[in-house]
């Protein structure tokens, strides 16, 4: 039996890259695995029972066909015209001895502006992040989508620093802060913040600065230190990492966490522009439920190989 996703009915729109991760484990042959940070978020939400549409930029080549099949198998719908790329982008993911992944990218990013595929229904939630929000010409489309859909939707953003693709940290920081200002929920890692703001930055000071310019909730993941959440309502919450989780690899961990945050907002009736004020005044107990839900989903993902987020039934 499939568990019904709690919360009001509606859709999510994810705009961002879908690509093929060419995963290389030490001493093994490379393996092609469909991925891309926003695509992983869309996949995670769909597996949790959410109605999700992905605006991406893939080709009709064998890799693009594999990406489409992978996403549609879990219920993700792709926007019309998103398969117009000359080739499907790749990310070579090398898994180190510590099980963490490092990436080398071959990308093309120029998605169509998304149109509704189900009448005139607007999404309750719009997500973007990572390469899609920085790399032109598609980054301009992403910015337009966030501005246009803010009137109807909760805006969620994961900066997901990619130093190889984002120019200097100063250049990237300006773009990131402009998108943070449009967002209701921002999730990032401590490594992201260090790259954007420097080794000597005060992490909490950065997060509080973000809260002042737009979001209602910011959450940072800190590996073995667990997650830290700050809210515009004054909540400060730390959720420790589970020491009993056996890590297979970290591919897709942050994306699963992000999808978990969004799913929890949905379950708490905090998605949709009409719920923006409720999110802005969220209490500590609700923030804790949201972050713990996201952490439990990420724990399952890291316990198995690749970006393989759980279904709602797997959450128990």
N, C-alpha and C positions, 0 to 999 in steps of 0.2 A: 504494500500500500504506500502510495506517495503522500507525504505530509504536505498539507496546504500551507503556503507562505502566509504568515500573519500580516495584518495591516490593510490599508485601503487598496482597492484595485487601481491599477494604473501601470504605466510603462516607464522604463528607464532608457535613456539614450546615452550611449558611450561613443565618443568620437576620439579616435586615436589609432595608432599603428597596430596592424596584424601582420605578422611575419613568420618566418621559419627560424627557429633556434637550431643551429647546427651544433649539437652538444658533443663535447669532447671530454671523455673521462681519461685519466692517466692510463696509457698503455692499451686503449681500446679504439676501435674504429669510430669515426664520427657518426652520429645519428641525427636525422632530421625530425624535429618536433615542432608542431605549430605553437606559436607564442606571440610575444609582444605585450607589453605591460597593460595597455587599455583592453586589448583583446582578452587577456587573462582575467581582468576585472569583469568584463562582460560574461565570460564563461562561468566565473564563480557565482555571479548573481543569477544566471540562468539555472545553474545546478541547485540553487537555493529556492527555485520556484518563481523567480521574478520574470516578468515579461520584458525582454531586453532586445534592443536594436543596436547594432554596431555600424558606425560610419567609419570605414577604413579605406585602404588603398592597396589592393592586391591585383595580381594579374590572373589571366586564365591559363597560365602555364601549370605544369604538374604540381608545383609547390603551392600555387594559389588555389588549385582545386583541393589539395589536401587541407589547407587552412579552412576553406569554406566547409568542407565535410566535417572537420573536427568541431567547428563552432556550431554548425546546424545540428549535429548529433546531440548536443546538449540543450538545444532550443534557442540558440541565439539567431536572430534574424539579421541579415545584412541589408544595408540600404541600397536602393537602386543606383547603379552606376559606380559602385565602389570597386568594381573589378576591371577598371580601365587602365591600370598600370601596365607598362611594357614588360615588367618583370615583377615577381614577388620579392620583397625585401628579405634580407637575412641578417641574423645576429649570430656570430660564432661565439658560443658560450663554453669557455674552458673551465672545467671543474678542478679546483686545486685540492691539495691534500687535506685542507681544512673544510672541504665540501662546499666552499663558497664559489660563486661563478664570476668570471671576468669576461667582458664582451668586446667583440670587434664587429662593426656594423657595415652593411652595404644596403643603403636605403634610398627609396624614392617616396616622397610624401606629398601628395596633391589631391586630397579627397574631395568629392563633391559636397556642396552644401546640402545637408540632409533635408529631405522632404518627408512628410508623414505618409506612411504606407497603410495606415488604417484610418481613413477618413480625416477628420481635423483634430484628432486627439493629440494633446500636448503631453510630453512626458512629465512625470512627477519629479524625476531626478535626472540630471545631466552630469556625466563624469568625463573628465579628460585628464591628461597628464603626460609625463615622460617626454619622449622625443617629439610627439605630435604637437606639443604646445610651444616648441622652440624652433623646429626646422621649417623653413619656408620652402615652397609657397603655402604649404598646408597650415602653418601656424596662424596665418591671418584668418583662415576659415575658422579655425578653432576659436580664436578670440571673438569673432563675429557671432558664433553659435552661443558662447557663454553670455555675451551681452544681450542677444535677442531672446534667449530662453530664460533669462533671470526673472522675467515678469511672471512666469508660470511655474518654474522649476527650482528645486534645491540644486545648487551648483556645488560639485565636489571635484577636488583637484589634488593630484599627487605629483609634485615637481619631479621626483625621481631623477636626480642628477646623472647625466651622461657626459662626462668631461670631454670625451672624444668628439662629441657632436655639437656642443653648446658654446663654442668659442671660449672667451675668457669668463671667469666667474663673475666679474663685474658686469659684463654684457648680459649674461644669463640672469643675473640677479634682478636687473631692471625688468625683464620680461616676467620673471617669476612673481615679483611683487605686484605687477599690474594684474596678473591673473588671480593672485591671492585676494586682491581687493574686490574681485568679482565673485568670490566664492563664499559659501556657507560652511563647508567642511573642508579642511586641508589636512592631509596626512603626509608625513615624510619620514625619513630616517635620520638619525643623528649624523650619519656620513653625508647625506645630502646637505644638511645645514653647514657642516664643516667645509664642504667644497664651495658652497655659495658665499659663505661669510668669513671663512678663514679658521685656522686651527685654534686661534685664541678667542673666538667668539663665545659669548655666554648664551648657551642654548635657550634657556628660559627667557632671556631678554629678547632673543629673536622671535620666539613664539608670541610673547606679549606684544611685540611690535606688530606682528601680523594681525593679532586680534584687534588692534586699534584701527586698522585700515579696512576691515571687512568681515572676516569669518566669525561665526559663532562658536566654533569648536575646532581646535587644532590638536593633532595627536602625532607624537613622534615615537618611532620604534627605535630601541637601543640595544638590539641583540640580546645578549644574556642578562642585561640590566632590565629588560622588560619595556613596557610602554609608559609614556607620560602624556597625560591629557590636560589641556587648559581650556577653559571656556570663557566667553564674554560675560557670563553670569558670575564669574569668580571662582569656579571650581578648579582645584588643582588635584589631580589624581595620578598615582603611580600604581600600575599593575605589574607585579613581578613575572618574569618568565618562568615557565614550568620546568624545573630541573630534570624531570623524568622523561622528557621528550627526547627520543633518539632521532637525530637528524640524518636523513638520507642525503639531501642537498637543500640549498636555499632558493632554488629556481622557483620564481612565482610566489615566494613567501610574502613579500610586501604587497603584492597584488591581491592575494587572498585576504590579507588583513584589511586592505582597503575595501574590498567587496563585503567583508564582514561588517565593517563600520556602516556602510551604506544599507546593508540588509537590516541591521539593528535599528538604524534611524527609521526605516520603513516600518518595522515591527512596533516601534514606539510612537507611530503616527506623527513623525517629524519630517516628512517629505512633502514637497509641494510648496510653492511660494506663499500660499495661505497659511502655512505652518512656520514661516520664518521667525515670527516673534516668539512662538513657543520654543523653538530651538535656541533662540537668543537668551531665553530665561531658563534653560534646562537646569535641573537640580543634580546634586552629586550622585544620588542613587541611580538616576537614569544614565548619567555618564559612565558610571561603573558597569552597568549592564551592557552598554554599547561596546565598551572597550574589551570587556571580558569575552563577549561573543566573538569579536573580531580575533582575539588572541586564540580562542579555541579552534577557530577555522584555520588560522595560520599554522597552528601546531600540527593539525592533521596533514596539511600540505607538505610541511618540511619533513614529515615522517616517511614520505614516499617520494620516489624519483620524479623529477620534472614538475612543471606547473600543472598539478593535478588536484584542484580543489575539491572539497567534499560536496556531496548532495545534502539536502536537508535531512534526509533519513539517516545519514551517517553521523549526524550530530548527536543522536540519541535523545 
